[in-house]
Amino acid sequence: MKLTLIDRYIIRKFLGTFFFAISLLIIIVIIFDISEKIDDFLTKQAPLRAIVFDYYLNFIPYFINLFSNLFTFIAVVFFTSRLAARTEIVAMLSSGISFRRLLRPYLISASLLVMATLYLSNFLIPHTNITLREFEKKYLKNPPKSNAMNLHLQIEPNVFVYIESWDNSEKVGYRFSLEKFQDSAMIYKLLSDRIKWDSLNNKWRLEQYVERFMQDTQQQRLVFGTQKDTTISLLPTEIMVDKEDIKIMNFSELNAFIAREKLKGSSMVRFYETEKHKRIAVPVSAIILTLIGLSLSSRKVRGGTGMHLGLGIAITFSYILFMQISTQFSVYGSMNPFLATWLPNLLFTIVGIYLFMKAPK
């Protein structure tokens, strides 16, 4: 596994081309983003320090991760087609290096990029998104929706909550009910005209409430009250969930969040699971696209680098399109989220192996 001079040369070319290309893209994206948002910055008087450090410094990891697969493929196609045009690949193969052996530095480089993007998407970006979202809420976006109607939640096994209307800004709910069941029979019911979150004591305050205890069908007990502080296995943040909140969750937090949403019976569980699997499947695709890129661009053709780049970009966008379509079937259809996110990788792996077998050796 010792790296040879040719291995180091290819790795340097691969990673150098990738970081140079994506750096140019980030500069262009930032320039266009500034021109688009300059009016908002001036209107809401965003400080220059906040624009640079809170917004754009946290904006960069997101775009590196977003375009990493595309530029991994472009980097492979660009520098490999140049090697082929200068007959360097012919010289390598003629010296006794097998085409399979030539693949090794490519896979090493792609694996490094995969590990970097896995870290970005699952740990760093959720952390940077916290500051980024606070900046956007303050200076760019309108206040989020703060009201909801007719909320049904399961907060524990056999414990269900209903809220007729909820004011998220005030953390107040109206027409609240809580029901507990045992062996399909209701054993407890709580009704309250108004329920409010007490952030100081981390408790719920009930107003005009009725508690109904049902030991059996023959014996029931009612308790009336005007005000009561109590603890319920429910937080205000769990009542009205913004699907954008998953962007600030790392991988372990997202898993715990999905488990809670399943318990509540949320209709968005498939969306959250799809997002979780995409955080793994999309970075891993860099290895598959590297295999396809090497197989396509290692042959010297009439049209040179431009021909390879055009074909490579078409294949990359077909992968992105396929991923979007399959994930939509997962979120809005009946396809399993794991299958939907990994199916494009499986199919393009088959394509990559076929192209590798047909590549000139």
C-alpha angles and dihedrals in degrees: 000000000000111000115242127208090264091050092053091045093054094043090050091049093045098049094036092054092045096051093041092051096045091046090056090049093051091051091050092046092049091050092051092043092052091050090051098046102034091101092054091048092052096040094051093035097235110191116245091235091055092047092052102037105025099037115022098030089055091039093064100066090051093055094043088055093042095055100028095104094048093049093043088059093043091049092052094047094043101051096033092053088050089052089050093047090054089047090239091132090051089053092049093050092044090054090062102267110138120226089242090054089049088059093063100080089046091054091046091053093045091048091054090052091047091054090047094050092045089056092045097049098041104035119005101042095049087054095047091044090066092066092036093055093048089053092048093049091050102041111013118025133057117250111280122250110281104186134071136176135214101004119187117190138169107214099174135004106295092000117112133183131199126191119183095200132003130196106202096188093056095031091231129138131193130209094016125184134177124193130189123197134195122187090349091304124111112242101170138023130182123193125186133173092212135014124188133184116239103207093187095059097024091234138118120247115214122202125196095359137172125201120199119195116194114188090167139337092274099048125051133160129202126203121192126194144161099216137006138166114218143160121244127179090247133095126200090242089060095053099064111024122189110212087219088068090081088070090072095048122096119219097273093044090050091052091051091046092052090051090054092046091052090053090050091050093238117184089218097066093103090052092051093046091049090052090050094053092044089059088065104029098050097053091046090056088073088078091051093048090048090056091050092045094052093046093051101042102039092085120081107235137174103265094042123200095354092058092049093046093050092050092044094051090048091054092046093051090047088056091049091048092049091049091051093049095047093047090051088056087053097048099040102020138044101271116125110254093228092051093044094055097041098041094081090051091050095049094045090047088059089048091048094050091048093050091046091053091049096045116113112264 
